[in-house]
Amino acid sequence: MGLWFFLSVLVVSRMLLKAYQLRLLKTSHDDASSRIRILENQLEAVKGLSKTDIERRLSALEDSVLFGDFDLKRQFKDLEHQEDARRTV
């Protein structure tokens, strides 16, 4: 009985490991495809910007990085809110 119990535990643990690996593979694939969709949407939004808008955003980015108080996350959110407000107007 000891041999058959050991073999059955080995088979069941191997099946659980395979199921876990498949689950991780599917989850990482879904995350990657959603990130790709987000990046594609952002790229389309950038393609629609005029040259002056791009220059303004670049100058704001330079100011944030070079001369800012290193609170980049807040400054990026402010830029996004300004851009959203400009789109709705």
Rosetta blueprint (number, residue, H / E / L):
1 M L
2 G H
3 L H
4 W H
5 F H
6 F H
7 L H
8 S H
9 V H
10 L H
11 V H
12 V H
13 S H
14 R H
15 M H
16 L H
17 L H
18 K H
19 A H
20 Y H
21 Q H
22 L H
23 R H
24 L H
25 L H
26 K H
27 T H
28 S H
29 H H
30 D H
31 D H
32 A H
33 S H
34 S H
35 R H
36 I H
37 R H
38 I H
39 L H
40 E H
41 N H
42 Q H
43 L H
44 E H
45 A H
46 V H
47 K H
48 G L
49 L L
50 S L
51 K H
52 T H
53 D H
54 I H
55 E H
56 R H
57 R H
58 L H
59 S H
60 A H
61 L H
62 E H
63 D H
64 S H
65 V H
66 L H
67 F H
68 G L
69 D L
70 F L
71 D L
72 L H
73 K H
74 R H
75 Q H
76 F H
77 K H
78 D H
79 L H
80 E H
81 H H
82 Q H
83 E H
84 D H
85 A H
86 R H
87 R H
88 T H
89 V L
